[in-house]
Amino acid sequence: MQGTIKQWIRILLTTILVWSSCSLWAEELKVLVESYNTVSLQGDMTDDLLVSYTQSHNFKSRVTAGDSITLSISNLPRAVVHSITLSMHSNKSSGAGDLYLTLGDSIVWEIVDSKFSDWTDNAFYCTEYIDITKTFDTAVPLNDLYMKIKGTVNSLYFASITISYSLLEPIPFAVHFDTHVDVSCASLVEQQAKQGVVLPTFEWSDAIWQFLGWTEHPYQTTTSLPTTYYPGTTYYPKRDVTLHALYTTAKQANDWLVQDTLYQSGEYVICSPWQLQLMAYGSVKDKLLYTNHCSMQLAEDSMVCLHATFLPMSNRYYIDFQNDSVTIRSMSDNSYIGYTSETGGLKNQKNKWGYMIAKHKSIFFHHHQTKDAGRYIYSHTDGSKFFFKDVRFQSVDNAIGLFLFRVEDLPYQEKKKQYTSYPLGYNALPTLSQPTIDFNQPISIYNLMGQCLYRGMWQHFHQTSGVVIVQQGHIAKRICLRDR
């Protein structure tokens, strides 16, 4: 009886081993060469992958003597690899080279200066693509892949790579945070697999940048908003991952902008707490002076404006202060704000305006001023209109006029938004002359677009040209690879 049980156990174990290696249990990821610098992906797990492909020969897939191709794949799922298959061919009777392929820090396939016909048992010189396969007898973890094929004899051709793998049972993953500034943010770990973590906020800002959210890759300054995960939302990691803080120059709508009281020549926005247009009182109304409607709040020695909306160019004027007069020019069409006559309205005409400072350091523009009166841009008694009116000086002194705000001081949302992972800049980070990057420890390497090229040990990164960013912890540094 015991012998029968042992026999059934052996049969069951054998069946499990056979099925575990069967392709019905495996998934595949295929990378196909589309041109000398582009590839396409096929498979179920392609959404988050970062793939980089380069070749020194400008003819698609060709590797001649002295030429090479490189392929790197990162953000791969947690899995074990069954086999890796290359679709390749040679010339009719020649072709040789090297193959170097790593998964993470492990070299899993290496061929040194061999004839193509000797690469595997089923390889032979041919001009049609054949499969060159490496099968793994023991479980090999699927980590970031790096492959380089270098030609030594004309010619080799590479069309695709297929990775056969099986996903492992999910486990709780850790999420680390890189702020790229001198303040850290604690890591989080899922309490259960696939439960995700609630992303933390991170209180950091300076005169230019403020924290916005988290990204999966670091970015230099860009005007395109990257894929961003915001504080308070749930992030579902597919592996242990490091998220990078993203900062933006965009200020919020409740930023206060202090009025300008220096009254020097420059580009201004003219603001009023009452209405949008200052109209000419008179027979000619072909020109309007536009202002921005805004809420006002009294500060210690001036007024401040709560800036809530984008200001179009029609609201911006170049005001040229010269001694006791000014000229006012529209920035939208270079026309001037002038007047037709003593009793007329506004017109596109370069006239000199007088001005005076009134209550709360607001400003009035006037013309044809006399001893007791003048024509001012002035508020109607009900506070709903602005127009030219004959008024006496004491009335103007007690009235609130216009408020000037320099365009260069506008909140950042008035300008093109920018985003970065490096608010302090690369130059503010420690350099390699200070021994802060340990090249005997794992590093991350990015191109200048912020895309990850490689994660692992420095000595296993084999790109030899171009400029990359090497990152370790909070430290990042540009490196020219020809100097390595």
C-alpha beads as a LAMMPS data file, in Angstrom:
LAMMPS data file: protein, C-alpha beads

484 atoms
483 bonds

1 atom types
1 bond types

-500.0 500.0 xlo xhi
-500.0 500.0 ylo yhi
-500.0 500.0 zlo zhi

Masses

1 110.0

Atoms # bond

1 1 1 0.000 0.000 0.000
2 1 1 2.775 2.405 0.947
3 1 1 4.582 1.600 -2.295
4 1 1 1.473 2.417 -4.293
5 1 1 1.128 5.811 -2.529
6 1 1 4.779 6.659 -3.188
7 1 1 4.345 5.686 -6.838
8 1 1 1.311 7.977 -7.195
9 1 1 3.218 10.829 -5.525
10 1 1 6.081 10.395 -7.986
11 1 1 3.624 10.433 -10.910
12 1 1 1.916 13.559 -9.547
13 1 1 5.209 15.416 -9.052
14 1 1 6.379 14.447 -12.529
15 1 1 3.120 15.724 -14.014
16 1 1 3.479 19.055 -12.176
17 1 1 7.050 19.482 -13.421
18 1 1 6.039 18.702 -16.989
19 1 1 3.128 21.151 -16.923
20 1 1 5.178 23.860 -15.244
21 1 1 7.554 23.837 -18.217
22 1 1 4.803 23.601 -20.788
23 1 1 4.164 26.659 -22.986
24 1 1 0.485 26.543 -22.023
25 1 1 1.576 27.872 -18.638
26 1 1 3.919 30.495 -20.027
27 1 1 3.399 33.963 -21.399
28 1 1 5.472 35.650 -24.053
29 1 1 6.864 39.103 -24.644
30 1 1 8.128 39.831 -28.136
31 1 1 10.187 42.840 -29.243
32 1 1 10.349 43.336 -33.030
33 1 1 12.764 45.622 -34.863
34 1 1 10.859 48.149 -37.003
35 1 1 13.751 50.365 -38.105
36 1 1 17.349 51.084 -37.195
37 1 1 16.182 52.877 -34.019
38 1 1 12.594 51.774 -33.305
39 1 1 10.901 48.589 -32.104
40 1 1 7.375 47.380 -31.436
41 1 1 6.044 45.163 -28.640
42 1 1 3.727 42.167 -28.613
43 1 1 2.350 40.437 -25.535
44 1 1 0.097 40.904 -22.517
45 1 1 2.498 42.851 -20.276
46 1 1 3.681 45.708 -22.482
47 1 1 1.973 48.791 -20.996
48 1 1 4.585 49.816 -18.419
49 1 1 7.711 48.593 -20.155
50 1 1 10.588 50.915 -20.957
51 1 1 12.427 49.739 -24.073
52 1 1 15.489 51.237 -25.737
53 1 1 16.959 49.944 -28.999
54 1 1 20.005 51.268 -30.856
55 1 1 22.183 50.003 -33.681
56 1 1 25.318 51.521 -35.151
57 1 1 24.499 50.468 -38.743
58 1 1 21.746 52.504 -40.383
59 1 1 20.375 49.501 -42.288
60 1 1 17.565 47.861 -40.336
61 1 1 18.677 44.807 -38.294
62 1 1 22.144 44.528 -39.885
63 1 1 25.272 43.931 -37.796
64 1 1 28.445 44.087 -39.852
65 1 1 32.006 43.672 -38.578
66 1 1 32.624 46.348 -35.945
67 1 1 28.944 47.282 -35.690
68 1 1 26.634 46.445 -32.813
69 1 1 23.062 46.595 -31.601
70 1 1 21.883 47.102 -28.025
71 1 1 18.499 46.442 -26.455
72 1 1 17.368 47.206 -22.913
73 1 1 14.004 46.430 -21.321
74 1 1 13.007 47.560 -17.829
75 1 1 9.863 47.534 -15.666
76 1 1 9.351 43.847 -16.440
77 1 1 6.793 41.916 -14.354
78 1 1 7.671 39.661 -11.434
79 1 1 8.189 36.342 -13.167
80 1 1 10.582 33.497 -13.990
81 1 1 12.046 32.987 -17.450
82 1 1 11.740 29.694 -19.330
83 1 1 13.564 30.628 -22.529
84 1 1 14.801 33.499 -24.676
85 1 1 14.606 33.207 -28.475
86 1 1 16.365 35.423 -30.991
87 1 1 15.201 35.572 -34.603
88 1 1 18.412 35.951 -36.632
89 1 1 20.274 34.983 -39.761
90 1 1 23.721 35.432 -41.291
91 1 1 25.141 35.737 -44.792
92 1 1 24.996 32.682 -46.996
93 1 1 28.390 31.411 -45.897
94 1 1 29.712 33.861 -43.310
95 1 1 28.828 35.898 -40.271
96 1 1 30.225 35.918 -36.725
97 1 1 30.020 37.956 -33.569
98 1 1 29.487 38.282 -29.833
99 1 1 26.320 37.995 -27.791
100 1 1 26.023 39.392 -24.272
101 1 1 22.679 39.207 -22.411
102 1 1 21.961 39.977 -18.754
103 1 1 18.898 39.815 -16.520
104 1 1 19.488 42.217 -13.677
105 1 1 23.030 41.673 -12.464
106 1 1 23.286 38.131 -13.852
107 1 1 24.846 37.181 -17.186
108 1 1 22.462 34.529 -18.525
109 1 1 23.680 34.136 -22.108
110 1 1 27.116 34.881 -23.505
111 1 1 28.742 33.961 -26.818
112 1 1 32.280 35.188 -27.529
113 1 1 33.409 35.793 -31.137
114 1 1 31.801 32.701 -32.633
115 1 1 30.672 31.782 -36.140
116 1 1 26.914 32.114 -36.425
117 1 1 26.704 28.407 -37.304
118 1 1 28.153 27.614 -33.848
119 1 1 25.869 29.835 -31.766
120 1 1 23.513 26.948 -30.914
121 1 1 23.127 23.317 -31.901
122 1 1 20.495 24.139 -34.521
123 1 1 22.247 27.243 -35.919
124 1 1 23.670 27.326 -39.457
125 1 1 24.640 29.875 -42.099
126 1 1 21.458 31.035 -43.780
127 1 1 19.785 34.031 -45.380
128 1 1 16.354 33.385 -43.886
129 1 1 15.534 34.097 -40.235
130 1 1 15.769 31.144 -37.842
131 1 1 15.213 30.817 -34.087
132 1 1 18.259 30.874 -31.830
133 1 1 17.015 29.760 -28.425
134 1 1 18.438 29.695 -24.913
135 1 1 16.424 27.429 -22.589
136 1 1 16.846 27.633 -18.819
137 1 1 16.763 24.376 -16.883
138 1 1 16.398 26.163 -13.529
139 1 1 14.222 29.110 -12.642
140 1 1 15.765 32.429 -13.667
141 1 1 14.137 35.588 -12.269
142 1 1 12.916 38.021 -14.901
143 1 1 14.755 41.261 -14.213
144 1 1 15.747 44.234 -16.336
145 1 1 17.159 42.880 -19.596
146 1 1 20.199 44.172 -21.419
147 1 1 21.465 42.631 -24.667
148 1 1 24.315 43.514 -26.988
149 1 1 25.211 41.814 -30.276
150 1 1 28.506 42.839 -31.836
151 1 1 29.645 41.771 -35.299
152 1 1 33.159 40.485 -35.943
153 1 1 32.648 39.049 -39.466
154 1 1 30.076 40.243 -42.033
155 1 1 27.195 39.889 -41.383
156 1 1 24.556 39.137 -38.759
157 1 1 20.884 40.172 -38.846
158 1 1 18.576 40.505 -35.841
159 1 1 14.786 40.702 -36.224
160 1 1 13.253 40.057 -32.807
161 1 1 13.599 38.669 -29.299
162 1 1 10.927 36.574 -27.581
163 1 1 10.924 36.005 -23.820
164 1 1 8.887 33.077 -22.506
165 1 1 8.041 33.515 -18.825
166 1 1 5.574 32.599 -16.080
167 1 1 4.205 35.174 -13.670
168 1 1 4.808 34.563 -9.984
169 1 1 2.210 34.920 -7.264
170 1 1 1.818 38.585 -6.325
171 1 1 3.432 39.830 -3.133
172 1 1 3.216 43.185 -1.323
173 1 1 5.538 45.682 -2.973
174 1 1 7.391 48.638 -1.541
175 1 1 7.070 52.181 -2.866
176 1 1 10.043 54.452 -2.281
177 1 1 10.031 58.209 -2.842
178 1 1 12.832 60.315 -4.262
179 1 1 12.244 64.019 -3.675
180 1 1 15.491 65.220 -5.311
181 1 1 15.777 67.867 -2.596
182 1 1 17.244 67.864 0.910
183 1 1 13.994 66.697 2.541
184 1 1 13.084 62.997 2.416
185 1 1 9.767 61.162 2.274
186 1 1 9.286 57.796 4.022
187 1 1 8.762 54.614 1.991
188 1 1 5.473 52.711 2.045
189 1 1 4.737 48.975 1.714
190 1 1 1.443 47.418 0.669
191 1 1 -0.288 45.713 3.575
192 1 1 -1.526 43.061 1.152
193 1 1 -0.641 42.216 -2.438
194 1 1 -2.450 44.367 -5.020
195 1 1 -3.917 46.575 -2.277
196 1 1 -1.898 49.611 -3.288
197 1 1 -0.666 52.492 -1.156
198 1 1 -2.143 55.926 -0.587
199 1 1 0.379 58.428 -1.870
200 1 1 1.621 60.977 0.658
201 1 1 1.789 64.712 0.213
202 1 1 5.145 66.394 0.373
203 1 1 5.405 69.947 1.653
204 1 1 8.205 71.632 -0.232
205 1 1 8.340 74.821 -2.287
206 1 1 10.582 77.768 -3.014
207 1 1 10.246 81.050 -4.884
208 1 1 9.819 79.217 -8.221
209 1 1 8.783 75.593 -7.712
210 1 1 6.132 73.852 -5.669
211 1 1 5.359 70.150 -5.229
212 1 1 2.632 68.760 -7.514
213 1 1 2.670 64.953 -7.341
214 1 1 4.671 61.806 -8.075
215 1 1 5.945 60.269 -11.325
216 1 1 7.492 56.906 -12.146
217 1 1 10.489 58.516 -13.870
218 1 1 12.423 61.711 -13.188
219 1 1 12.097 64.576 -15.636
220 1 1 14.178 67.571 -16.489
221 1 1 12.318 70.829 -17.078
222 1 1 9.438 70.328 -19.518
223 1 1 6.245 72.158 -20.489
224 1 1 4.363 68.873 -21.044
225 1 1 2.716 67.452 -17.952
226 1 1 4.020 63.899 -17.410
227 1 1 1.802 61.090 -16.147
228 1 1 1.356 62.203 -12.543
229 1 1 0.021 60.401 -9.468
230 1 1 -1.403 62.892 -6.998
231 1 1 -1.258 62.841 -3.164
232 1 1 -4.232 61.109 -1.570
233 1 1 -4.806 58.759 -4.514
234 1 1 -4.073 55.032 -4.427
235 1 1 -1.069 53.834 -6.396
236 1 1 -0.811 50.132 -7.337
237 1 1 2.829 49.065 -7.734
238 1 1 3.652 46.109 -9.964
239 1 1 7.099 45.734 -8.424
240 1 1 9.239 47.490 -5.857
241 1 1 9.378 50.961 -7.310
242 1 1 10.776 54.424 -6.690
243 1 1 8.472 57.352 -7.429
244 1 1 9.926 60.774 -8.117
245 1 1 8.569 64.080 -6.868
246 1 1 7.308 66.394 -9.607
247 1 1 7.352 70.145 -9.137
248 1 1 5.586 72.854 -11.110
249 1 1 5.835 76.603 -11.529
250 1 1 2.057 76.902 -11.802
251 1 1 0.710 78.852 -8.847
252 1 1 -2.812 78.515 -7.556
253 1 1 -5.546 81.048 -8.218
254 1 1 -5.419 82.471 -4.688
255 1 1 -1.924 83.946 -5.014
256 1 1 -1.821 87.603 -4.095
257 1 1 -0.143 90.055 -6.426
258 1 1 0.941 93.380 -4.928
259 1 1 0.290 96.504 -6.984
260 1 1 3.180 98.466 -8.417
261 1 1 3.673 101.903 -6.832
262 1 1 7.005 102.883 -8.415
263 1 1 5.317 104.145 -11.576
264 1 1 8.259 103.474 -13.886
265 1 1 8.036 102.708 -17.605
266 1 1 7.097 99.098 -18.304
267 1 1 4.418 96.591 -19.271
268 1 1 1.402 96.693 -16.970
269 1 1 -1.972 95.151 -16.374
270 1 1 -4.489 97.831 -15.378
271 1 1 -6.869 96.563 -12.718
272 1 1 -10.132 97.905 -11.371
273 1 1 -12.321 96.609 -8.550
274 1 1 -15.492 97.581 -10.405
275 1 1 -15.719 96.568 -14.048
276 1 1 -13.951 95.309 -17.168
277 1 1 -13.900 98.356 -19.445
278 1 1 -13.134 102.031 -18.947
279 1 1 -15.277 103.880 -21.455
280 1 1 -14.806 107.315 -22.960
281 1 1 -17.475 109.850 -22.036
282 1 1 -18.095 111.826 -25.211
283 1 1 -19.038 111.552 -28.862
284 1 1 -16.245 109.184 -30.007
285 1 1 -16.237 105.687 -28.535
286 1 1 -14.106 103.739 -31.025
287 1 1 -11.470 102.901 -28.435
288 1 1 -11.875 101.174 -25.076
289 1 1 -9.367 100.882 -22.278
290 1 1 -9.580 97.338 -20.952
291 1 1 -8.903 96.448 -17.353
292 1 1 -9.054 93.285 -15.340
293 1 1 -11.896 92.934 -12.868
294 1 1 -10.532 91.776 -9.529
295 1 1 -11.125 91.790 -5.804
296 1 1 -9.061 94.236 -3.763
297 1 1 -7.806 94.029 -0.234
298 1 1 -5.993 96.761 1.643
299 1 1 -2.412 96.064 2.734
300 1 1 -0.141 98.204 4.923
301 1 1 0.817 100.807 2.346
302 1 1 -0.775 99.684 -0.901
303 1 1 -3.549 97.640 -2.422
304 1 1 -3.238 94.011 -3.436
305 1 1 -5.107 92.214 -6.199
306 1 1 -6.541 88.706 -6.015
307 1 1 -5.673 87.439 -9.484
308 1 1 -8.158 84.748 -10.514
309 1 1 -8.148 84.422 -14.308
310 1 1 -5.833 84.416 -17.263
311 1 1 -5.244 87.899 -18.602
312 1 1 -5.377 88.191 -22.417
313 1 1 -2.977 90.431 -24.297
314 1 1 -5.761 93.009 -24.738
315 1 1 -5.463 93.740 -21.011
316 1 1 -1.769 94.561 -21.169
317 1 1 -0.324 97.984 -21.844
318 1 1 3.084 99.560 -22.078
319 1 1 2.943 102.721 -19.976
320 1 1 5.842 105.095 -20.579
321 1 1 6.326 107.371 -17.580
322 1 1 8.211 110.578 -18.461
323 1 1 8.417 113.235 -15.741
324 1 1 4.821 114.382 -15.273
325 1 1 3.242 112.641 -18.272
326 1 1 2.702 109.168 -19.738
327 1 1 1.813 107.511 -23.019
328 1 1 -0.269 104.315 -23.034
329 1 1 0.247 101.676 -25.753
330 1 1 -1.683 98.407 -26.156
331 1 1 0.530 95.287 -26.293
332 1 1 -2.045 93.402 -28.376
333 1 1 -1.960 95.602 -31.489
334 1 1 0.583 98.377 -30.694
335 1 1 -2.157 100.999 -30.878
336 1 1 -2.156 103.967 -28.500
337 1 1 -4.762 105.090 -26.015
338 1 1 -5.282 108.757 -26.827
339 1 1 -8.064 111.324 -26.886
340 1 1 -9.749 113.281 -29.653
341 1 1 -10.260 116.678 -28.060
342 1 1 -10.969 118.358 -24.774
343 1 1 -14.504 116.975 -24.773
344 1 1 -14.038 113.889 -26.968
345 1 1 -13.566 110.202 -26.260
346 1 1 -10.680 107.753 -26.606
347 1 1 -8.875 107.235 -29.894
348 1 1 -5.896 105.399 -31.395
349 1 1 -3.620 108.372 -31.111
350 1 1 -0.335 108.974 -29.305
351 1 1 -1.186 111.626 -26.727
352 1 1 0.546 112.495 -23.532
353 1 1 -1.557 112.006 -20.410
354 1 1 -1.047 113.710 -17.140
355 1 1 -1.347 111.544 -14.063
356 1 1 -1.794 111.877 -10.355
357 1 1 -1.629 109.506 -7.406
358 1 1 -4.813 109.279 -5.382
359 1 1 -6.286 107.267 -2.519
360 1 1 -4.544 103.949 -1.686
361 1 1 -1.833 104.886 -4.201
362 1 1 -4.155 104.320 -7.119
363 1 1 -3.536 106.381 -10.243
364 1 1 -5.631 108.702 -12.391
365 1 1 -4.830 109.620 -15.993
366 1 1 -6.100 113.002 -17.174
367 1 1 -5.847 115.572 -19.963
368 1 1 -6.723 119.223 -20.406
369 1 1 -6.232 119.831 -16.768
370 1 1 -6.965 123.329 -15.501
371 1 1 -6.496 124.896 -12.123
372 1 1 -9.747 123.585 -10.722
373 1 1 -10.715 120.680 -12.963
374 1 1 -9.647 118.283 -15.650
375 1 1 -10.817 115.325 -17.687
376 1 1 -9.975 112.138 -15.832
377 1 1 -10.588 108.441 -16.188
378 1 1 -12.887 108.442 -13.237
379 1 1 -15.439 106.329 -11.403
380 1 1 -19.105 107.134 -11.692
381 1 1 -20.849 107.783 -8.401
382 1 1 -22.584 104.398 -8.445
383 1 1 -19.276 102.605 -8.915
384 1 1 -20.466 100.810 -12.053
385 1 1 -18.826 102.853 -14.828
386 1 1 -15.620 104.613 -15.693
387 1 1 -15.442 107.523 -18.059
388 1 1 -13.976 110.994 -18.640
389 1 1 -15.647 113.645 -16.562
390 1 1 -15.050 117.237 -15.517
391 1 1 -14.248 116.958 -11.826
392 1 1 -12.506 119.030 -9.210
393 1 1 -9.228 117.977 -7.643
394 1 1 -10.649 117.355 -4.197
395 1 1 -13.158 114.891 -5.676
396 1 1 -10.359 112.951 -7.360
397 1 1 -8.261 112.991 -4.202
398 1 1 -10.989 111.151 -2.340
399 1 1 -11.729 108.664 -5.124
400 1 1 -10.127 105.318 -5.914
401 1 1 -8.571 105.215 -9.355
402 1 1 -6.770 102.458 -11.228
403 1 1 -4.242 99.928 -9.949
404 1 1 -1.151 98.989 -11.952
405 1 1 0.472 95.544 -11.808
406 1 1 3.681 94.786 -13.656
407 1 1 3.330 91.853 -16.088
408 1 1 6.667 90.404 -14.963
409 1 1 5.211 90.005 -11.447
410 1 1 2.101 88.092 -12.524
411 1 1 1.494 84.663 -10.958
412 1 1 3.149 81.795 -12.783
413 1 1 -0.162 80.503 -14.093
414 1 1 -0.166 83.507 -16.418
415 1 1 2.888 82.020 -18.128
416 1 1 3.587 78.632 -19.680
417 1 1 3.558 75.980 -16.968
418 1 1 6.754 74.077 -16.411
419 1 1 7.445 70.801 -14.639
420 1 1 10.604 69.206 -13.268
421 1 1 11.871 66.536 -10.897
422 1 1 14.916 68.662 -10.112
423 1 1 13.799 72.020 -8.629
424 1 1 17.321 72.677 -7.383
425 1 1 18.841 71.879 -10.781
426 1 1 21.580 69.401 -11.599
427 1 1 24.244 71.948 -10.771
428 1 1 22.947 72.179 -7.213
429 1 1 23.413 68.450 -6.658
430 1 1 26.720 66.932 -5.552
431 1 1 29.114 66.222 -8.415
432 1 1 31.377 63.300 -9.096
433 1 1 34.348 65.278 -7.798
434 1 1 32.693 64.739 -4.424
435 1 1 32.671 60.947 -3.892
436 1 1 28.924 60.629 -3.449
437 1 1 28.072 58.072 -6.149
438 1 1 29.315 54.605 -5.291
439 1 1 29.787 52.815 -8.596
440 1 1 30.090 49.505 -6.754
441 1 1 26.430 49.813 -5.750
442 1 1 23.303 49.683 -7.972
443 1 1 22.528 52.829 -9.957
444 1 1 19.854 54.057 -12.354
445 1 1 20.750 55.531 -15.747
446 1 1 18.433 57.832 -17.707
447 1 1 18.636 59.569 -21.040
448 1 1 18.182 63.337 -21.230
449 1 1 14.425 62.893 -21.783
450 1 1 14.097 61.229 -18.386
451 1 1 13.564 57.710 -19.743
452 1 1 15.230 54.901 -17.825
453 1 1 17.889 53.112 -19.863
454 1 1 19.229 50.746 -17.249
455 1 1 19.063 49.792 -13.587
456 1 1 21.786 47.703 -12.025
457 1 1 25.546 47.675 -11.734
458 1 1 27.613 50.275 -13.595
459 1 1 30.028 47.714 -15.033
460 1 1 27.157 45.911 -16.791
461 1 1 25.988 49.032 -18.643
462 1 1 27.583 48.813 -22.083
463 1 1 26.455 51.902 -23.970
464 1 1 29.601 53.788 -24.971
465 1 1 28.395 57.037 -26.542
466 1 1 26.129 59.929 -25.670
467 1 1 25.295 61.770 -22.454
468 1 1 23.304 60.097 -19.682
469 1 1 22.161 60.906 -16.160
470 1 1 23.430 58.583 -13.438
471 1 1 21.315 58.569 -10.294
472 1 1 21.867 56.969 -6.907
473 1 1 19.562 57.909 -4.074
474 1 1 19.206 61.686 -4.046
475 1 1 22.311 62.187 -6.170
476 1 1 22.186 62.717 -9.939
477 1 1 24.983 63.584 -12.330
478 1 1 25.412 64.044 -16.072
479 1 1 28.076 61.778 -17.536
480 1 1 29.526 61.767 -21.051
481 1 1 29.976 58.071 -21.823
482 1 1 33.004 58.559 -23.993
483 1 1 34.812 59.711 -20.838
484 1 1 33.912 56.685 -18.748

Bonds

1 1 1 2
2 1 2 3
3 1 3 4
4 1 4 5
5 1 5 6
6 1 6 7
7 1 7 8
8 1 8 9
9 1 9 10
10 1 10 11
11 1 11 12
12 1 12 13
13 1 13 14
14 1 14 15
15 1 15 16
16 1 16 17
17 1 17 18
18 1 18 19
19 1 19 20
20 1 20 21
21 1 21 22
22 1 22 23
23 1 23 24
24 1 24 25
25 1 25 26
26 1 26 27
27 1 27 28
28 1 28 29
29 1 29 30
30 1 30 31
31 1 31 32
32 1 32 33
33 1 33 34
34 1 34 35
35 1 35 36
36 1 36 37
37 1 37 38
38 1 38 39
39 1 39 40
40 1 40 41
41 1 41 42
42 1 42 43
43 1 43 44
44 1 44 45
45 1 45 46
46 1 46 47
47 1 47 48
48 1 48 49
49 1 49 50
50 1 50 51
51 1 51 52
52 1 52 53
53 1 53 54
54 1 54 55
55 1 55 56
56 1 56 57
57 1 57 58
58 1 58 59
59 1 59 60
60 1 60 61
61 1 61 62
62 1 62 63
63 1 63 64
64 1 64 65
65 1 65 66
66 1 66 67
67 1 67 68
68 1 68 69
69 1 69 70
70 1 70 71
71 1 71 72
72 1 72 73
73 1 73 74
74 1 74 75
75 1 75 76
76 1 76 77
77 1 77 78
78 1 78 79
79 1 79 80
80 1 80 81
81 1 81 82
82 1 82 83
83 1 83 84
84 1 84 85
85 1 85 86
86 1 86 87
87 1 87 88
88 1 88 89
89 1 89 90
90 1 90 91
91 1 91 92
92 1 92 93
93 1 93 94
94 1 94 95
95 1 95 96
96 1 96 97
97 1 97 98
98 1 98 99
99 1 99 100
100 1 100 101
101 1 101 102
102 1 102 103
103 1 103 104
104 1 104 105
105 1 105 106
106 1 106 107
107 1 107 108
108 1 108 109
109 1 109 110
110 1 110 111
111 1 111 112
112 1 112 113
113 1 113 114
114 1 114 115
115 1 115 116
116 1 116 117
117 1 117 118
118 1 118 119
119 1 119 120
120 1 120 121
121 1 121 122
122 1 122 123
123 1 123 124
124 1 124 125
125 1 125 126
126 1 126 127
127 1 127 128
128 1 128 129
129 1 129 130
130 1 130 131
131 1 131 132
132 1 132 133
133 1 133 134
134 1 134 135
135 1 135 136
136 1 136 137
137 1 137 138
138 1 138 139
139 1 139 140
140 1 140 141
141 1 141 142
142 1 142 143
143 1 143 144
144 1 144 145
145 1 145 146
146 1 146 147
147 1 147 148
148 1 148 149
149 1 149 150
150 1 150 151
151 1 151 152
152 1 152 153
153 1 153 154
154 1 154 155
155 1 155 156
156 1 156 157
157 1 157 158
158 1 158 159
159 1 159 160
160 1 160 161
161 1 161 162
162 1 162 163
163 1 163 164
164 1 164 165
165 1 165 166
166 1 166 167
167 1 167 168
168 1 168 169
169 1 169 170
170 1 170 171
171 1 171 172
172 1 172 173
173 1 173 174
174 1 174 175
175 1 175 176
176 1 176 177
177 1 177 178
178 1 178 179
179 1 179 180
180 1 180 181
181 1 181 182
182 1 182 183
183 1 183 184
184 1 184 185
185 1 185 186
186 1 186 187
187 1 187 188
188 1 188 189
189 1 189 190
190 1 190 191
191 1 191 192
192 1 192 193
193 1 193 194
194 1 194 195
195 1 195 196
196 1 196 197
197 1 197 198
198 1 198 199
199 1 199 200
200 1 200 201
201 1 201 202
202 1 202 203
203 1 203 204
204 1 204 205
205 1 205 206
206 1 206 207
207 1 207 208
208 1 208 209
209 1 209 210
210 1 210 211
211 1 211 212
212 1 212 213
213 1 213 214
214 1 214 215
215 1 215 216
216 1 216 217
217 1 217 218
218 1 218 219
219 1 219 220
220 1 220 221
221 1 221 222
222 1 222 223
223 1 223 224
224 1 224 225
225 1 225 226
226 1 226 227
227 1 227 228
228 1 228 229
229 1 229 230
230 1 230 231
231 1 231 232
232 1 232 233
233 1 233 234
234 1 234 235
235 1 235 236
236 1 236 237
237 1 237 238
238 1 238 239
239 1 239 240
240 1 240 241
241 1 241 242
242 1 242 243
243 1 243 244
244 1 244 245
245 1 245 246
246 1 246 247
247 1 247 248
248 1 248 249
249 1 249 250
250 1 250 251
251 1 251 252
252 1 252 253
253 1 253 254
254 1 254 255
255 1 255 256
256 1 256 257
257 1 257 258
258 1 258 259
259 1 259 260
260 1 260 261
261 1 261 262
262 1 262 263
263 1 263 264
264 1 264 265
265 1 265 266
266 1 266 267
267 1 267 268
268 1 268 269
269 1 269 270
270 1 270 271
271 1 271 272
272 1 272 273
273 1 273 274
274 1 274 275
275 1 275 276
276 1 276 277
277 1 277 278
278 1 278 279
279 1 279 280
280 1 280 281
281 1 281 282
282 1 282 283
283 1 283 284
284 1 284 285
285 1 285 286
286 1 286 287
287 1 287 288
288 1 288 289
289 1 289 290
290 1 290 291
291 1 291 292
292 1 292 293
293 1 293 294
294 1 294 295
295 1 295 296
296 1 296 297
297 1 297 298
298 1 298 299
299 1 299 300
300 1 300 301
301 1 301 302
302 1 302 303
303 1 303 304
304 1 304 305
305 1 305 306
306 1 306 307
307 1 307 308
308 1 308 309
309 1 309 310
310 1 310 311
311 1 311 312
312 1 312 313
313 1 313 314
314 1 314 315
315 1 315 316
316 1 316 317
317 1 317 318
318 1 318 319
319 1 319 320
320 1 320 321
321 1 321 322
322 1 322 323
323 1 323 324
324 1 324 325
325 1 325 326
326 1 326 327
327 1 327 328
328 1 328 329
329 1 329 330
330 1 330 331
331 1 331 332
332 1 332 333
333 1 333 334
334 1 334 335
335 1 335 336
336 1 336 337
337 1 337 338
338 1 338 339
339 1 339 340
340 1 340 341
341 1 341 342
342 1 342 343
343 1 343 344
344 1 344 345
345 1 345 346
346 1 346 347
347 1 347 348
348 1 348 349
349 1 349 350
350 1 350 351
351 1 351 352
352 1 352 353
353 1 353 354
354 1 354 355
355 1 355 356
356 1 356 357
357 1 357 358
358 1 358 359
359 1 359 360
360 1 360 361
361 1 361 362
362 1 362 363
363 1 363 364
364 1 364 365
365 1 365 366
366 1 366 367
367 1 367 368
368 1 368 369
369 1 369 370
370 1 370 371
371 1 371 372
372 1 372 373
373 1 373 374
374 1 374 375
375 1 375 376
376 1 376 377
377 1 377 378
378 1 378 379
379 1 379 380
380 1 380 381
381 1 381 382
382 1 382 383
383 1 383 384
384 1 384 385
385 1 385 386
386 1 386 387
387 1 387 388
388 1 388 389
389 1 389 390
390 1 390 391
391 1 391 392
392 1 392 393
393 1 393 394
394 1 394 395
395 1 395 396
396 1 396 397
397 1 397 398
398 1 398 399
399 1 399 400
400 1 400 401
401 1 401 402
402 1 402 403
403 1 403 404
404 1 404 405
405 1 405 406
406 1 406 407
407 1 407 408
408 1 408 409
409 1 409 410
410 1 410 411
411 1 411 412
412 1 412 413
413 1 413 414
414 1 414 415
415 1 415 416
416 1 416 417
417 1 417 418
418 1 418 419
419 1 419 420
420 1 420 421
421 1 421 422
422 1 422 423
423 1 423 424
424 1 424 425
425 1 425 426
426 1 426 427
427 1 427 428
428 1 428 429
429 1 429 430
430 1 430 431
431 1 431 432
432 1 432 433
433 1 433 434
434 1 434 435
435 1 435 436
436 1 436 437
437 1 437 438
438 1 438 439
439 1 439 440
440 1 440 441
441 1 441 442
442 1 442 443
443 1 443 444
444 1 444 445
445 1 445 446
446 1 446 447
447 1 447 448
448 1 448 449
449 1 449 450
450 1 450 451
451 1 451 452
452 1 452 453
453 1 453 454
454 1 454 455
455 1 455 456
456 1 456 457
457 1 457 458
458 1 458 459
459 1 459 460
460 1 460 461
461 1 461 462
462 1 462 463
463 1 463 464
464 1 464 465
465 1 465 466
466 1 466 467
467 1 467 468
468 1 468 469
469 1 469 470
470 1 470 471
471 1 471 472
472 1 472 473
473 1 473 474
474 1 474 475
475 1 475 476
476 1 476 477
477 1 477 478
478 1 478 479
479 1 479 480
480 1 480 481
481 1 481 482
482 1 482 483
483 1 483 484
